[in-house]
Amino acid sequence: MATKLEEEEYLYRRAINIIESADTDSVKEDMLFQEVWTPLAVLYEDRIKATK
């Protein structure tokens, strides 16, 4: 099983791939939200809740 750091690294690399893709900006935004930002939020959910 991957560590949090490894999962985070994968998500950041995925974000770069999406940003550099030939897709339209609206498609990129949707993909980033679904494939990067939401998984990152889940990954660090405990820290996000602790700051509230």
C-alpha positions in Angstrom: 0.0 0.0 0.0 1.3 3.4 -0.9 2.1 6.0 1.7 0.3 9.3 1.9 3.3 11.0 0.4 3.4 8.6 -2.5 -0.3 9.1 -3.1 0.1 12.8 -3.0 3.0 12.7 -5.4 0.9 10.6 -7.8 -1.9 13.2 -7.6 0.4 16.1 -8.3 1.9 14.3 -11.3 -1.7 13.6 -12.5 -2.5 17.3 -12.1 0.5 18.3 -14.3 -0.5 15.8 -16.9 -4.1 17.2 -17.0 -2.8 20.8 -17.1 -0.5 20.0 -20.0 -3.1 18.1 -21.9 -4.8 19.4 -25.1 -8.2 19.4 -23.5 -10.3 22.6 -23.1 -10.0 24.6 -19.9 -13.4 23.5 -18.7 -12.6 19.9 -19.3 -9.3 20.3 -17.4 -11.1 22.0 -14.5 -13.5 19.1 -14.2 -10.8 16.5 -14.5 -8.7 18.3 -11.9 -11.6 18.5 -9.5 -12.5 14.8 -9.9 -9.1 13.3 -10.3 -6.9 15.5 -8.1 -8.5 17.9 -5.7 -11.2 15.6 -4.4 -8.8 12.7 -3.8 -6.3 15.1 -2.1 -9.1 16.4 0.2 -10.0 12.8 1.1 -6.3 12.0 1.7 -6.0 14.9 4.1 -9.5 14.9 5.5 -8.3 14.5 9.0 -6.1 17.6 8.8 -8.7 19.6 7.1 -11.2 18.9 9.9 -8.7 19.5 12.6 -8.2 23.1 11.4 -11.9 24.0 11.7 
